[in-house]
Amino acid sequence: MAEERFFLIYQEASDEECLLTIQPYKDHQSLAEAINQLQTKQVDEYTIIQGKKMTATLRLAVELTEAEEQE
């Protein structure tokens, strides 16, 4: 049977890219260290989930339209 873990989920964004990270941690100490590192990067919004090994499916929809040129 899979052991319990903590999953830290956070997002980092810039003008060029947006990165979503889901990172597993086995204990409170390593999770706390990761959160401290996020705070030094000024990432203050994150989610912590406690559970067993998980699988994920990513669904992404992007609608692009042609930009109008200004004269």
KAJOCOR-V5645 format. One record per residue. N is the residue number from 1. PHI is phi in radians with two decimals (none if undefined). OMEGA is omega in degrees with one decimal (NA if undefined). D_LAST is the distance of its C-alpha to the last C-alpha in Angstrom with 1 decimal. Layout:
n | phi | omega | d_last
N | PHI | OMEGA | D_LAST
N | PHI | OMEGA | D_LAST
//
This chain:
n | phi | omega | d_last
1 | none | -177.6 | 64.5
2 | -1.24 | 179.8 | 61.3
3 | -1.47 | 179.7 | 61.4
4 | -1.17 | 176.9 | 59.3
5 | -2.42 | 171.3 | 56.1
6 | -1.88 | 176.9 | 53.3
7 | -2.03 | 179.4 | 49.8
8 | -1.73 | -177.6 | 47.1
9 | -2.09 | 178.9 | 43.6
10 | -2.63 | -177.8 | 40.5
11 | -2.21 | 173.4 | 36.8
12 | -2.11 | -177.6 | 34.9
13 | -2.38 | 173.3 | 31.1
14 | -2.43 | 179.0 | 28.5
15 | -1.15 | -175.4 | 24.7
16 | -1.68 | -174.2 | 25.6
17 | -2.71 | 175.7 | 28.6
18 | -2.32 | -174.8 | 30.9
19 | -2.11 | 175.8 | 34.6
20 | -1.82 | -177.9 | 37.3
21 | -2.09 | 172.7 | 40.9
22 | -2.17 | -173.1 | 44.2
23 | -2.11 | 178.1 | 47.1
24 | -1.50 | 175.5 | 50.8
25 | -2.37 | -176.2 | 53.4
26 | -1.52 | -176.1 | 57.2
27 | -2.50 | -178.7 | 58.3
28 | -1.08 | -176.1 | 57.4
29 | -1.10 | -179.3 | 57.4
30 | -1.18 | 176.2 | 54.8
31 | -1.14 | 179.0 | 52.6
32 | -1.08 | 178.4 | 52.9
33 | -1.11 | 178.6 | 52.1
34 | -1.13 | 178.7 | 48.9
35 | -1.14 | 175.8 | 47.9
36 | -1.07 | 177.8 | 48.5
37 | -1.14 | 177.1 | 46.2
38 | -1.11 | 179.9 | 43.5
39 | -1.12 | 177.0 | 44.0
40 | -1.20 | 175.5 | 43.6
41 | -1.52 | -178.6 | 40.2
42 | 1.11 | 171.8 | 39.4
43 | -1.68 | -175.5 | 39.4
44 | -2.01 | 176.3 | 41.2
45 | -2.06 | 179.7 | 40.6
46 | -2.72 | 179.6 | 42.8
47 | -2.19 | 175.6 | 45.2
48 | -2.06 | 177.5 | 48.8
49 | -2.10 | 175.2 | 50.6
50 | -1.87 | -179.5 | 54.3
51 | -3.13 | 179.3 | 55.6
52 | -1.63 | 179.9 | 56.7
53 | -0.91 | -176.7 | 54.8
54 | -2.17 | 170.5 | 51.9
55 | -2.00 | -176.8 | 49.7
56 | -2.33 | 173.6 | 46.0
57 | -2.17 | -179.6 | 43.6
58 | -1.77 | 174.9 | 39.9
59 | -2.11 | -175.6 | 37.7
60 | -2.33 | 176.1 | 34.0
61 | -2.19 | 179.0 | 31.3
62 | -2.25 | 177.5 | 27.6
63 | -1.92 | 179.9 | 25.0
64 | -1.91 | 174.2 | 21.7
65 | -2.24 | -178.1 | 18.7
66 | -1.22 | -179.6 | 15.7
67 | -1.35 | 176.6 | 12.7
68 | -1.39 | 179.0 | 9.6
69 | -1.44 | 177.5 | 6.5
70 | -1.68 | -178.9 | 3.8
71 | -1.63 | NA | 0.0
//
